[in-house]
Amino acid sequence: MPSFATKRIVPFTAGQMYAVVADVEQYPQFLPMCESLSVRSREAAGDGGAVLTATMAVGYKAIRESFTTRVTLHPGEPAILVEYLDGPFRRLQNRWRFIERATAPGQLTGAHVPVASGSPIPVASGAHIPVASGAQFPVASGAHVPVASGVHVPVASGSPIPVASGAHVPVASGAHVPVASGAHVPVASGSHIPVASGAPIPVASGSIIDFYIDYEFRSMVLGALMGAMFDKAFRRFAEAFEARARLVYGRGAGSSGA
C-alpha cells in the first residue's frame, strides 16, 4: 500500500502553484509518465472552484494504462483533492495544499544567512544586507564594496591597499574584507553572512507545496510491473510542477501571473 508525502519550498506564490497544478490539460507536456489527459466533465463548485472528471493515460515502455479521477479545485484555500473513480487501482487519493510563506523582512539576531538557492532563508535577488561591523565574508568577483576607513583590502593582484572611508574597491574573488558598519555589499552566491544584530533581511517571497498520495494497484502483477516506476514518478511530481511554474512565470514569485 504505497504512499508518499513531501513538502517543498518553491520561489512562487501559493496562487501561482495552485494555478499550475489546477491546469490539468497541460499535464502531458511535462508530467512524468503522463501521455494524455482529457477532461470529461467540469462543474462549478463553491469558493469559485470546480469539480472535474478527468481521464489520464500513463505509459512505461510497452505498458499502457488509463484511470479516471474526480478532481476538486479549492482556489480559496488553495488546495486540490484528487479521488479515484475507475481504472487499474484498488484505491488512489491525492491531495495538494499550497501554503504562502511570509513576505515581510525577517528579523535575525546574530544569524548566518546562506544565499545559495533552496536555502532555508532564500535572500531576494539583489537584496542589500546590513552586515555586522567588522564582519568578514567572501565577496563576489568584481563587486564594489564600501570599506571601513584605513583597512587593507586584498585586490586582484594580491596587494594590500589602504582605502579611504567610503571608497569603492573592485575585490578579488574569494577575498575577505572587513566591511564598514551598515555597508551594502553584493555577496557571492553561497556565502554565509554574519548579520548585524536585529538587522532586517529582505527575504524572497514564495510558498510551500504540501503533496500527499496514497494508492494501491488492483492487480499484483501490474503492481510488480509498474509499481516502482509509479513510485519514482510520484516522488518527482512536486519537482515537475515547480519546473513548470518556472517555465510559465519565470524565475520566481512576482515575475508575472497571479
N, C-alpha and C positions, 0 to 999 in steps of 0.2 A: 504494500500500500504506500507508494512513493508520495512524498510531499516535499515542498521546498518553499522557504521563506527568505526574503532578503530586504534590507533597507539600504538604499543607495542615495548618496548626496549628489545632486546634479546642479549645474550652474544655470538652471532655467526655473521660471516661476511654476508654482503648482498648477496654475491655469494653463500655461503652455504645455506642460507634460500631460495634463488631462486631455487637452485637445488632440495631442499626437496619438495617445492610446485610444481615444474615442473614435478616431478616424479609421475605422476598421477596414474600409475598402482599400486602403493603401498598404495593408499588411503584406501582400505578395511581393511588394517592391523591396522589402528589407528584412522581414521576419524569418528566422531560421526555420527551415523545413516547410514553410507555407508556400504552396504552389498556386492556390487560388482561393478567393473568398467571395461569396455572394450574400447580399442581404436580402432575405426572403420577405421580411415584413418590418415595418417601423411604426411604432405608435407613440404618441406624445405621453409624457408622464409628468408628475409633479416636479416642482422646483426647476422647470424649464428643461428637464431631462427627457429621455426617451427609452423605450424598450424595443430592442431589435431581436429578430430571429435571424441568425447567420449560419451559413454552412461553410466550413473551411476544409479544403483538400490539402493533405500533407503527404510528403513522399520522402523516401530514403532508398537510394539505389533502385531496385526493381519493385519495391513495396509501395503501394498507394492506398491511402485510406481517407475517408472524409467523415466529419462529425458535425452535428448541429447543436448550437447552444443558444440560450437566451442571454442577451447582453443588456444589463440595466445601467443606464448612464445617470449619474447624480452630479451635475455640474455645481450644485450649491455646496457640496461637502468639501472638495470634489472627490468622487470615488466612482469605481466601476465594478460591478459584480457580474461574473460570467457563470451561468448554470447549465449543466449538461442536459440535453434533450434526447439525442439519438446518435448512434454510431458504435465504434468498437470498444467503448469504455463501459465498465460497470458503473463507474461514477467519475465525475470531474467537476471540480469547483475551483474557481479562480477569482481572486479579488485584488483590486488596486486601490490604494489610498495615496493622495498627494498632499504633502504637508509643507506649508510655507515656512521658510526659515526667516528669522529676524533680519531686517534690512538696515536697522539703525546701527550707527557705530557702536562697537563694543567697548567696554572699559576693562582694561587689563592692568594688573599691578605686577611689575617685575617679570612679565611673561616673555617667552621666546616665541616669536611668530614665524612658523615655516611658510615660505612663499610658494613652495612647489605646488603644482596642480594637484588637486584632490586632497590637500591638507585639511585638518580639522577646522582651520581658520583660513579659508582662501581669501587673500588680500585682493582688493579690487585692482584691476589693471590701471597702472599709472598713479596709484594711490601714493600720497605723501605721508610718511610716518614720523611723528616726533620721537626722536631717539634719546636715550639717556645721555646725560653729559659724560663725555669721555668714552662712550661705547665704541667698540671695535668690531667690524664685520667685513666680509668680502664684498667689494664694490663692483658693479657691472663694468665690463671693459669699456673705456671711453667715457664713462659717466663724469659729470661735472659736480663736484662736491664742495659746499661751503664749509671750510675747515676753521678750527679754532686758531686764534692769533698765535703765531710763533711756532706752530707744530711742524714736525718733519714728516713729509709725505713721500712714500716710495712711488716714483713715477715710472713710465715705461722703460727708461734707461736704467733704472735702479738707483739713481742719485737722490739723496735726501735734500729737499729744498725747503727752507723756512718760508712760510707763506703768510702774507698779510691777512689781518682779520677780514673775513667775508669774501676772500678771493675764491675763484672757481678754478679748479685744477683737474686736467684730464688724468685719470688714475689708471695704473696698470691693472690688468685683470688679476683678481685674487689678492690685491694689496689690502692691508689692514690699516684703516685710517681713523685716528682719534677725531671725532666729529664734535663741532660746536653744539652746545646745548640748544635744542629747539630747531636744529638744521633740518632741511628737507633733502632727502637723499634718494636717487634712483638706485634700487638694490638689485643685485644679481639674483636670477631665479634660483630657488633652492636654498638661499641664505637663511640663517636663523638670526633674528634681530633682537638684541636686548632692548626692550621698550621702556621708555620713561614711565615711572610710577603714575598710574591714573591716566595715561595718555589715551585719547580716542583713536581707535583703529578703524579705517574705512574697510568694511567687510563686503565682499561680493555678495549680491543677493542670489537666491537660489531656493531649492526645495528638496524634500526627501521623498523618494519613491518607496512606498511600502508595498511589496509584492508578495502574494501567497498563492500557491497552487497545490491541490491535493487530487490525486487521480489513481485509477486502477483499471487495467485492461480487463475486458470480459474474457478474452482467450489467453490462457497461459502461454500458448505457442506464440501468439502475436506479441505478448509481453516480453518473451525471451528474445524475439527478433528485433523489436523496436524500442523496448524499454530503455536501454542505455542511451540511445540517440535522443529519445524524447526528454530524458532527464538532462542530458547535456544541453539540448536546445532551450528548455525552460530556464536553466541556470544562466543562459545568455540573454534572456528576454529584456531585463532591465537595461543592460548594456546596449542592446539593439535599439531600444526606444530612445535612449539618450543620444545615440549616434544619429537617429532620425531627426530628433529635435535640433541637433547641431546643423543638420542639412537644411531644415525648414527655417530656423530662426537665426542662424549664425552662431557666433562664438558663445553666447550666454545670455542670461536674463537681461531683459531690457533692450536687446538688439533690435527686435521687431516683434510684431504679433501681440497676443494677449498678455 
